[in-house]
Amino acid sequence: MKPLNPKFGSFNNKNIWIIGASSGIGEACTKLFSAQGANLIISGRRVDALEAISASYSTSNSAIKVIPMDVNDEDSVNTASQQVNEQWQRIDLLLFVSGIYEPIRADKFVFSKVFKTINTNLLGPMRVLEKALPRFLSQGNGHIAIVSSVAGYSGLPKSLAYGPTKAALINFLEALYYDLSPKGIGVHLISPGFVATPATAQNDFEMPALITPEAAALYIAKGLSNGDFDIHFPKRFTLFLKFLRLLPYRLYFWILKTFIKI
């Protein structure tokens, strides 16, 4: 079956902008893509961490440039986007990994925490794309990949802020694909399960099918190379959650209460 996107192919000598590269999945992707010869710009708020990553993973065949950016700050996004455009005449891949997670339940529902999550996880990538889309449209090619989560598939415990942002991202990327695919631009929805990162370290429950950031990076690279729109992993977990969303609510909530002890 023909893939929904153009296949990304080799990472060698491709220009890749990774947003949210200071730890976790973003750092692992930086390491993997650099080892395969990509030219990288890495962005985020933690400049010291980004500089250390650049120093660790740069090779003779792969340059890693640090451009600081806070996705919550429009001026910061504007400045970083301009610097990227000045650095490269084309962008082959924009990979947006940046995001925050804080467990929230109804008895500790605080709007300021909810707004912070929405501002980073949903409005953050939208701020960046406002500046990046004209470049991709003028190129008539390239790839845009944004990390959502399986938490966006359906309502889950402790996810009153995080889950809705990821559900909105899924909807946003589906709409974005509809617009950009006819123009030759690849759009990729990345939905990891549990990945061992500083964010998931907050969880006080057993995380099924937990994988390393390095494993997540390999899944992402494979999905991009194959031209997949829906890159979700590990499938032994994500396929079960996709099945759950198809069930009637009475059965869905019964399964959650019975098998998810949070």
Residue frames as qw, qx, qy, qz and C-alpha x, y, z in Angstrom:
[[0.000, 0.888, 0.461, 0.000, 0.00, 0.00, 0.00],
 [0.387, 0.580, -0.031, 0.716, 1.33, 3.45, -0.92],
 [0.375, -0.350, -0.490, 0.705, 2.45, 5.50, 2.12],
 [0.032, 0.894, 0.438, -0.086, 0.50, 8.65, 2.95],
 [0.115, -0.924, 0.192, 0.311, 3.65, 10.79, 2.86],
 [0.614, 0.660, -0.419, 0.107, 6.74, 10.97, 0.66],
 [0.900, -0.271, -0.174, 0.293, 9.42, 8.70, 2.11],
 [0.241, -0.939, 0.199, 0.143, 12.09, 10.66, 3.95],
 [0.801, 0.488, -0.268, 0.219, 14.88, 8.36, 2.80],
 [0.714, 0.011, -0.345, 0.609, 18.43, 8.70, 4.07],
 [0.337, -0.900, -0.191, 0.199, 19.18, 11.18, 6.87],
 [0.647, -0.163, 0.182, 0.722, 22.62, 11.89, 5.41],
 [0.224, 0.028, 0.208, 0.952, 23.11, 15.60, 4.66],
 [0.175, -0.699, -0.596, -0.354, 19.47, 16.42, 5.45],
 [0.017, 0.327, -0.275, 0.904, 18.70, 19.69, 7.26],
 [0.509, -0.497, -0.699, -0.067, 16.73, 18.86, 10.42],
 [0.134, -0.472, 0.288, -0.822, 15.43, 21.28, 13.04],
 [0.533, -0.344, -0.764, 0.121, 14.63, 19.56, 16.35],
 [0.251, -0.560, 0.141, -0.777, 12.64, 21.57, 18.89],
 [0.793, -0.464, 0.178, -0.352, 12.83, 20.17, 22.41],
 [0.807, 0.365, -0.442, 0.140, 16.20, 18.46, 22.07],
 [0.077, -0.698, 0.545, -0.459, 17.62, 19.00, 25.55],
 [0.352, -0.237, 0.849, -0.315, 16.58, 15.59, 26.94],
 [0.673, 0.232, 0.595, -0.374, 14.50, 12.49, 26.36],
 [0.725, 0.469, 0.490, 0.117, 13.21, 11.72, 22.87],
 [0.328, 0.942, -0.061, -0.028, 14.59, 14.95, 21.40],
 [0.253, -0.741, 0.611, 0.119, 18.10, 14.23, 22.61],
 [0.687, -0.042, 0.717, 0.111, 17.90, 10.62, 21.39],
 [0.643, 0.694, 0.318, 0.057, 16.77, 11.78, 17.94],
 [0.093, 0.940, -0.318, -0.088, 19.63, 14.28, 17.86],
 [0.466, -0.500, 0.719, 0.129, 22.11, 11.51, 18.61],
 [0.708, 0.238, 0.658, 0.093, 20.62, 9.13, 16.03],
 [0.529, 0.827, 0.193, 0.013, 20.24, 11.63, 13.19],
 [0.059, -0.887, 0.437, 0.134, 23.72, 13.04, 13.79],
 [0.573, -0.312, 0.740, 0.165, 25.22, 9.55, 13.61],
 [0.646, 0.439, 0.603, 0.163, 23.51, 9.17, 10.22],
 [0.448, 0.067, 0.321, 0.831, 25.09, 12.36, 8.85],
 [0.038, 0.843, 0.494, 0.209, 22.28, 14.90, 9.22],
 [0.205, 0.300, -0.159, 0.918, 22.83, 18.64, 9.62],
 [0.371, -0.614, -0.690, 0.098, 21.03, 19.64, 12.78],
 [0.087, -0.454, 0.200, -0.864, 19.71, 22.73, 14.50],
 [0.449, -0.412, -0.771, 0.186, 18.54, 21.98, 18.03],
 [0.152, -0.500, 0.033, -0.852, 16.35, 24.35, 20.01],
 [0.581, -0.540, -0.605, 0.070, 14.91, 24.63, 23.49],
 [0.279, -0.921, 0.010, -0.270, 15.10, 26.72, 26.65],
 [0.760, -0.579, 0.229, 0.186, 17.93, 24.85, 28.39],
 [0.467, 0.826, -0.315, -0.016, 20.88, 26.28, 26.50],
 [0.256, -0.630, 0.729, -0.083, 23.55, 24.63, 28.67],
 [0.740, 0.029, 0.664, -0.103, 22.03, 21.20, 28.03],
 [0.726, 0.671, 0.131, -0.077, 21.77, 21.88, 24.29],
 [0.198, 0.844, -0.499, 0.007, 25.40, 23.00, 24.13],
 [0.466, -0.414, 0.777, -0.084, 26.49, 19.84, 25.93],
 [0.797, 0.311, 0.508, -0.102, 24.48, 17.70, 23.51],
 [0.554, 0.819, -0.132, -0.068, 25.98, 19.52, 20.53],
 [0.038, -0.744, 0.666, -0.037, 29.48, 18.95, 21.87],
 [0.611, -0.211, 0.751, -0.134, 28.76, 15.26, 22.55],
 [0.720, 0.349, 0.599, -0.040, 27.12, 14.26, 19.28],
 [0.403, 0.834, -0.212, -0.311, 28.65, 16.49, 16.61],
 [0.829, -0.062, 0.446, 0.333, 30.77, 14.54, 14.13],
 [0.242, -0.344, 0.470, 0.776, 32.94, 15.34, 11.16],
 [0.027, 0.254, 0.773, 0.581, 29.93, 14.52, 8.94],
 [0.257, -0.714, -0.623, -0.193, 27.23, 16.18, 11.04],
 [0.129, 0.260, -0.251, 0.923, 27.13, 19.76, 12.29],
 [0.319, -0.657, -0.679, 0.073, 24.88, 20.54, 15.27],
 [0.101, 0.353, -0.076, 0.927, 24.03, 24.20, 15.80],
 [0.187, -0.511, -0.715, 0.439, 22.24, 25.45, 18.91],
 [0.095, -0.392, -0.203, -0.892, 19.54, 28.10, 18.49],
 [0.007, 0.208, 0.753, -0.624, 17.78, 28.84, 21.81],
 [0.344, -0.284, -0.418, -0.791, 14.00, 29.13, 21.76],
 [0.212, 0.166, 0.756, -0.596, 11.10, 29.22, 24.21],
 [0.032, -0.331, -0.797, -0.504, 7.98, 27.97, 22.42],
 [0.152, -0.721, -0.628, 0.253, 5.83, 29.93, 24.89],
 [0.151, -0.696, 0.005, 0.702, 7.40, 33.25, 23.88],
 [0.631, 0.715, 0.302, 0.013, 6.36, 34.65, 20.50],
 [0.127, 0.928, -0.335, -0.099, 9.40, 36.93, 20.25],
 [0.466, -0.473, 0.738, 0.124, 11.70, 33.99, 20.97],
 [0.712, 0.319, 0.622, 0.072, 9.99, 31.91, 18.29],
 [0.455, 0.886, 0.062, -0.063, 10.26, 34.76, 15.79],
 [0.084, -0.839, 0.525, 0.120, 13.98, 35.24, 16.47],
 [0.572, -0.248, 0.774, 0.111, 14.80, 31.52, 16.33],
 [0.699, 0.522, 0.488, 0.003, 12.81, 31.00, 13.12],
 [0.333, 0.926, -0.151, -0.090, 14.61, 33.88, 11.44],
 [0.261, -0.679, 0.676, 0.114, 17.98, 32.44, 12.48],
 [0.692, 0.071, 0.715, 0.071, 17.04, 29.03, 11.07],
 [0.610, 0.743, 0.273, -0.015, 16.03, 30.62, 7.76],
 [0.122, 0.915, -0.375, -0.086, 19.32, 32.50, 7.63],
 [0.478, -0.469, 0.738, 0.084, 21.28, 29.32, 8.39],
 [0.436, 0.105, 0.861, 0.238, 19.59, 27.12, 5.77],
 [0.273, 0.164, -0.403, -0.858, 18.02, 27.71, 2.38],
 [0.694, -0.150, -0.516, -0.480, 15.77, 24.69, 2.94],
 [0.451, -0.318, 0.687, -0.472, 14.45, 22.58, 5.82],
 [0.422, 0.074, -0.853, -0.299, 14.04, 18.88, 5.17],
 [0.545, -0.436, -0.716, 0.007, 12.45, 18.08, 8.53],
 [0.232, -0.498, 0.325, -0.770, 10.98, 20.06, 11.40],
 [0.591, -0.244, -0.764, 0.084, 10.64, 17.72, 14.37],
 [0.309, -0.569, 0.197, -0.736, 8.70, 19.21, 17.29],
 [0.598, -0.139, -0.764, 0.200, 9.24, 17.22, 20.49],
 [0.036, 0.207, -0.446, 0.870, 8.92, 19.95, 23.12],
 [0.575, -0.485, -0.452, -0.478, 6.21, 19.40, 25.70],
 [0.115, -0.339, 0.669, -0.652, 5.42, 19.26, 29.41],
 [0.626, -0.308, -0.673, -0.246, 3.46, 16.83, 31.54],
 [0.134, -0.245, 0.631, -0.724, 2.00, 17.19, 34.99],
 [0.236, -0.338, -0.910, -0.053, -0.41, 14.63, 36.43],
 [0.268, -0.077, 0.203, -0.939, -3.71, 16.39, 37.25],
 [0.147, -0.390, -0.907, -0.056, -6.92, 14.94, 38.67],
 [0.191, -0.713, -0.438, -0.513, -10.24, 16.60, 39.49],
 [0.577, -0.743, -0.296, 0.166, -9.49, 17.09, 43.18],
 [0.474, -0.546, 0.140, 0.676, -6.35, 19.10, 42.31],
 [0.466, 0.616, 0.454, 0.445, -7.55, 20.94, 39.23],
 [0.240, -0.703, -0.031, 0.669, -5.71, 24.27, 38.97],
 [0.576, 0.786, 0.225, -0.028, -6.32, 26.37, 35.87],
 [0.007, 0.890, -0.414, -0.192, -2.87, 27.97, 35.89],
 [0.467, -0.323, 0.800, 0.195, -1.29, 24.52, 35.52],
 [0.637, 0.479, 0.604, 0.023, -3.76, 23.60, 32.80],
 [0.355, 0.923, 0.000, -0.146, -3.05, 26.80, 30.87],
 [0.210, -0.721, 0.614, 0.244, 0.71, 26.23, 31.12],
 [0.572, -0.009, 0.803, 0.168, 0.26, 22.77, 29.59],
 [0.548, 0.710, 0.443, -0.011, -1.97, 24.03, 26.79],
 [0.120, 0.945, -0.194, -0.233, 0.36, 26.94, 26.08],
 [0.260, -0.577, 0.731, 0.257, 3.39, 24.65, 25.70],
 [0.485, 0.016, 0.865, 0.124, 1.95, 21.48, 24.19],
 [0.449, 0.639, 0.620, 0.080, -0.62, 22.90, 21.78],
 [0.189, 0.972, 0.066, -0.120, 0.00, 26.60, 21.23],
 [0.437, -0.629, 0.495, 0.410, 3.78, 26.04, 21.19],
 [0.502, 0.070, 0.717, 0.479, 3.87, 24.05, 17.94],
 [0.315, 0.809, 0.485, 0.104, 1.27, 26.37, 16.44],
 [0.121, -0.928, 0.132, 0.328, 3.51, 29.39, 17.15],
 [0.430, -0.409, 0.642, 0.484, 6.41, 27.65, 15.46],
 [0.476, 0.355, 0.734, 0.329, 4.40, 26.54, 12.45],
 [0.213, 0.921, 0.250, -0.210, 3.12, 30.06, 11.83],
 [0.061, -0.835, 0.414, 0.358, 6.73, 30.96, 11.04],
 [0.402, -0.286, 0.816, 0.300, 7.79, 27.66, 9.44],
 [0.615, 0.470, 0.629, -0.076, 4.88, 26.97, 7.09],
 [0.408, 0.863, -0.079, -0.288, 5.74, 29.72, 4.56],
 [0.102, -0.616, 0.741, 0.248, 9.20, 28.15, 4.14],
 [0.466, 0.045, 0.882, 0.047, 7.75, 24.69, 3.51],
 [0.541, 0.682, 0.439, -0.224, 5.09, 26.04, 1.16],
 [0.269, 0.854, -0.315, -0.316, 7.69, 27.94, -0.85],
 [0.234, -0.424, 0.855, 0.189, 9.89, 24.81, -1.03],
 [0.768, 0.183, -0.294, -0.539, 7.00, 22.61, -2.09],
 [0.807, 0.031, -0.584, 0.078, 8.49, 19.72, -0.11],
 [0.027, 0.416, -0.638, 0.648, 9.93, 18.75, 3.27],
 [0.565, -0.347, -0.748, -0.020, 8.49, 17.06, 6.34],
 [0.297, -0.506, 0.305, -0.750, 6.77, 18.30, 9.52],
 [0.639, -0.198, -0.741, 0.061, 6.63, 15.85, 12.43],
 [0.306, -0.541, 0.292, -0.726, 5.08, 16.63, 15.81],
 [0.286, -0.022, -0.914, 0.286, 5.10, 14.45, 18.91],
 [0.605, -0.431, -0.116, -0.660, 1.64, 13.93, 20.37],
 [0.165, -0.263, 0.871, -0.380, 0.89, 10.96, 22.65],
 [0.313, -0.267, -0.886, -0.214, -1.38, 7.97, 23.02],
 [0.051, -0.388, -0.617, 0.683, -2.87, 10.00, 25.90],
 [0.274, 0.271, -0.136, -0.913, -4.68, 11.89, 23.13],
 [0.210, -0.115, -0.889, -0.390, -6.58, 8.81, 21.97],
 [0.511, -0.589, -0.533, -0.328, -9.13, 8.95, 24.79],
 [0.341, -0.760, 0.228, -0.504, -9.60, 10.24, 28.33],
 [0.750, 0.011, -0.592, 0.294, -7.22, 8.62, 30.82],
 [0.586, -0.749, -0.258, 0.171, -6.66, 9.05, 34.58],
 [0.512, -0.605, 0.065, 0.606, -4.40, 11.90, 35.76],
 [0.411, 0.098, 0.495, 0.759, -4.55, 13.50, 32.33],
 [0.136, 0.812, 0.516, -0.235, -7.01, 16.38, 32.66],
 [0.076, 0.869, -0.178, -0.455, -4.55, 18.83, 31.07],
 [0.239, -0.429, 0.752, 0.439, -2.02, 16.70, 29.18],
 [0.432, 0.281, 0.847, 0.127, -4.53, 14.45, 27.41],
 [0.365, 0.824, 0.375, -0.219, -6.66, 17.24, 25.90],
 [0.035, 0.802, -0.379, -0.460, -3.57, 18.95, 24.46],
 [0.251, -0.256, 0.865, 0.351, -2.51, 15.74, 22.77],
 [0.427, 0.515, 0.742, -0.038, -6.01, 15.03, 21.48],
 [0.265, 0.889, 0.088, -0.364, -6.07, 18.51, 19.98],
 [0.113, -0.619, 0.631, 0.453, -2.68, 17.91, 18.36],
 [0.415, 0.125, 0.877, 0.207, -3.98, 14.75, 16.71],
 [0.371, 0.765, 0.509, -0.133, -6.90, 16.68, 15.25],
 [0.047, 0.881, -0.197, -0.428, -4.63, 19.56, 14.22],
 [0.232, -0.430, 0.760, 0.428, -2.20, 17.28, 12.38],
 [0.452, 0.384, 0.798, 0.109, -5.00, 15.46, 10.58],
 [0.296, 0.893, 0.271, -0.205, -6.26, 18.83, 9.31],
 [0.103, -0.786, 0.435, 0.426, -2.72, 19.94, 8.48],
 [0.444, -0.086, 0.825, 0.339, -2.14, 16.77, 6.46],
 [0.456, 0.661, 0.596, -0.021, -5.27, 17.48, 4.43],
 [0.185, 0.954, -0.008, -0.237, -3.88, 20.89, 3.46],
 [0.147, -0.768, 0.554, 0.286, -0.21, 20.06, 2.96],
 [0.685, -0.029, 0.709, 0.166, -0.23, 16.62, 1.37],
 [0.633, 0.688, 0.345, 0.087, -1.43, 17.88, -2.05],
 [0.153, 0.961, -0.229, -0.003, 1.47, 20.35, -1.97],
 [0.773, 0.384, -0.442, 0.245, 4.09, 17.60, -1.56],
 [0.070, -0.578, 0.564, -0.586, 4.81, 18.28, 2.12],
 [0.589, -0.152, -0.790, 0.074, 4.92, 15.34, 4.51],
 [0.437, -0.545, 0.253, -0.669, 3.05, 15.53, 7.82],
 [0.578, 0.022, -0.801, 0.155, 3.75, 12.99, 10.56],
 [0.619, -0.599, 0.068, -0.503, 1.77, 12.39, 13.75],
 [0.458, 0.265, -0.782, 0.328, 4.03, 10.78, 16.37],
 [0.684, -0.512, 0.014, -0.519, 2.22, 9.10, 19.28],
 [0.325, 0.311, -0.839, 0.306, 4.51, 7.36, 21.77],
 [0.723, -0.519, -0.448, -0.079, 3.36, 5.19, 24.60],
 [0.567, -0.812, 0.099, 0.094, 5.37, 5.34, 27.82],
 [0.675, 0.523, -0.264, 0.449, 8.97, 6.45, 27.27],
 [0.681, -0.511, -0.260, 0.455, 11.49, 6.70, 30.12],
 [0.289, 0.598, 0.020, 0.747, 12.00, 10.47, 30.25],
 [0.114, 0.030, -0.497, 0.859, 12.15, 13.11, 33.01],
 [0.494, -0.165, -0.114, -0.846, 8.43, 13.74, 32.37],
 [0.806, -0.184, -0.478, -0.296, 7.28, 10.14, 32.91],
 [0.439, 0.117, -0.703, 0.547, 9.58, 9.83, 35.95],
 [0.307, -0.230, 0.297, -0.874, 6.82, 11.73, 37.80],
 [0.753, -0.162, -0.403, -0.493, 4.43, 8.80, 37.44],
 [0.328, -0.392, 0.738, -0.440, 3.84, 6.76, 40.60],
 [0.869, 0.126, 0.343, -0.335, 2.29, 3.79, 38.82],
 [0.597, -0.122, 0.701, 0.372, 3.56, 0.92, 36.69],
 [0.404, 0.637, -0.211, -0.622, 3.91, 2.01, 33.06],
 [0.854, 0.164, 0.494, 0.032, 3.17, -0.86, 30.65],
 [0.748, 0.492, 0.251, 0.369, 5.49, -1.39, 27.67],
 [0.188, -0.932, 0.144, 0.274, 7.91, 1.31, 28.89],
 [0.822, 0.377, 0.087, 0.417, 10.70, 1.92, 26.34],
 [0.503, -0.437, 0.042, 0.744, 13.89, 3.98, 26.25],
 [0.243, 0.822, -0.025, -0.515, 14.25, 7.29, 24.39],
 [0.085, -0.451, 0.747, 0.481, 16.75, 5.57, 22.08],
 [0.285, 0.270, 0.911, 0.124, 14.13, 2.98, 21.12],
 [0.280, 0.781, 0.418, -0.370, 11.61, 5.79, 20.53],
 [0.071, 0.718, -0.371, -0.585, 14.09, 7.55, 18.21],
 [0.176, -0.139, 0.896, 0.384, 14.46, 4.38, 16.15],
 [0.298, 0.557, 0.769, -0.095, 10.68, 4.06, 15.80],
 [0.191, 0.841, 0.117, -0.493, 10.48, 7.69, 14.68],
 [0.042, -0.552, 0.620, 0.556, 13.30, 7.32, 12.15],
 [0.245, 0.122, 0.931, 0.241, 11.68, 4.20, 10.70],
 [0.275, 0.697, 0.616, -0.243, 8.28, 5.88, 10.44],
 [0.129, 0.803, -0.153, -0.561, 9.73, 8.92, 8.70],
 [0.122, -0.367, 0.788, 0.479, 11.72, 6.76, 6.30],
 [0.240, 0.299, 0.916, 0.122, 8.59, 4.76, 5.45],
 [0.137, -0.233, -0.341, -0.900, 6.48, 7.89, 4.87],
 [0.267, -0.494, -0.818, 0.122, 4.04, 6.99, 7.66],
 [0.214, -0.645, -0.100, -0.727, 1.52, 9.59, 8.78],
 [0.726, -0.589, 0.052, -0.351, 0.63, 7.80, 12.02],
 [0.515, 0.375, -0.684, 0.356, 3.85, 6.84, 13.81],
 [0.656, -0.566, 0.172, -0.469, 2.82, 5.14, 17.05],
 [0.668, 0.231, -0.665, 0.240, 4.83, 2.85, 19.30],
 [0.060, -0.202, 0.956, 0.204, 5.30, 0.35, 20.83],
 [0.510, -0.065, -0.493, -0.702, 2.47, -1.26, 18.93],
 [0.423, -0.225, -0.868, 0.129, 1.82, -3.94, 21.56],
 [0.107, -0.426, -0.544, 0.715, 0.55, -1.07, 23.71],
 [0.174, 0.277, -0.117, -0.938, -0.68, 1.52, 21.22],
 [0.341, -0.107, -0.754, -0.551, -2.86, -0.89, 19.25],
 [0.263, -0.424, -0.824, 0.266, -4.67, -1.85, 22.47],
 [0.011, -0.473, -0.307, 0.826, -5.39, 1.83, 23.19],
 [0.242, 0.138, -0.470, -0.838, -6.58, 2.37, 19.61],
 [0.323, -0.280, -0.878, -0.214, -8.97, -0.55, 20.14],
 [0.159, -0.434, -0.667, 0.584, -10.26, 0.94, 23.41],
 [0.118, 0.306, 0.003, -0.945, -11.32, 4.17, 21.71],
 [0.342, -0.044, -0.679, -0.649, -13.67, 2.17, 19.43],
 [0.232, -0.303, -0.906, 0.183, -15.63, 0.65, 22.32],
 [0.324, -0.753, -0.391, -0.418, -18.94, 1.92, 23.73],
 [0.050, -0.654, 0.393, -0.644, -18.33, 4.20, 26.73],
 [0.813, -0.443, 0.137, -0.351, -19.93, 1.79, 29.20],
 [0.974, 0.027, -0.055, 0.217, -17.39, -0.90, 28.24],
 [0.468, 0.618, -0.253, 0.579, -14.52, 1.59, 27.89],
 [0.279, -0.683, 0.344, -0.580, -14.94, 2.97, 31.42],
 [0.929, -0.319, 0.093, -0.163, -15.37, -0.53, 32.85],
 [0.874, 0.253, -0.165, 0.381, -12.05, -1.63, 31.34],
 [0.195, 0.673, -0.316, 0.640, -10.30, 1.48, 32.70],
 [0.561, -0.596, 0.275, -0.504, -11.66, 0.94, 36.21],
 [0.985, -0.149, 0.051, -0.075, -10.89, -2.77, 36.14],
 [0.897, 0.170, -0.003, 0.408, -7.41, -2.85, 34.66],
 [0.353, 0.567, -0.182, 0.721, -5.88, 0.59, 35.26],
 [0.610, -0.639, -0.404, 0.236, -5.15, 0.97, 38.94],
 [0.353, 0.348, -0.119, 0.860, -4.17, 4.63, 39.36]]
